[in-house]
Amino acid sequence: MDKIYPRCAICDQIPTKGLFDGFRLNGRFICSVCEKRIITAESGDMEYLKNMRNIRFILYPHPRTITAKQPASVKK
């Protein structure tokens, strides 16, 4: 039987220690290297903003698209 290794949802790498080298967030795996980057990133840095975007995607995988609809009474 082949071993199945997780793939990090942020860096897309397979951790060296498999499941013991990270954690799961909302069913997605995050490796310990990315975990350290998330924890040590300074607020406002590009790394911080990138991490926030990745975490939002993990927590909310299908962003809603808001479109402005015109009322039925408005004619073009």
N, C-alpha and C positions, 0 to 999 in steps of 0.2 A: 504494500500500500504506500502510495506517495504521500509525503508530508505536505500539508497545506500551510503556507505562510501568509500572514496578513500584509497588505500593502498600505502604506501611510496615505491618508486622504489629502494631506497637505503637500508632501514632497514626492509622493508616488514611488518611494523606495521601499524595499523589503528590509525590515530591521534584522540585525544580525542574531538577536536572541529570540526571534519570532514573537509570539504573543506576550512574552515576559518583558519585552522591550518597548512598552508603551501602554496606552489605555484606549478604551472605547468611549466615544461620545456620540450619542444618538445613533448607535449601531455602526459608526464608522471608526476605523482605527487611526490613532495618532501616535507616531513613534516618539521615543524619549528625546531624540534630537530636536524635533519640532516643538515638543513640550517645553524644552529649555529655552528655545527661541521665543516662544509665546510668553513665558514667565519673565524673561529678562528684557524684553522689548520696552523701550521708553515710549510713553504716550506721545503721539504726534509724529514719530519716526515713520519712514516708509515701511520698515519691517513690521511695525505695529499695525499700520493700516492694512497691509497685506494679510497679516494674521487675522485681523477682525473680519476682513472680507471672506477668508477661508472658513472661519468659524461660523459666520452667518450662513454660508452655503451649506455647511454640515447640518446646522440646526433647522434651516428653512431651505430645503433643496429646490423648491419650485417657487421662485419669486413671482408675486402677482404683478401683472402689468396693469397700470391704471391708465385708462384712456378717458379723455373728456368726451362725453356724449352731449350732443345738442338736444335741447328739449324738442318735442314733436311739433310745437307751435312755431318754431323758427324755420323759415324757408330760406333756401339758398338762392 
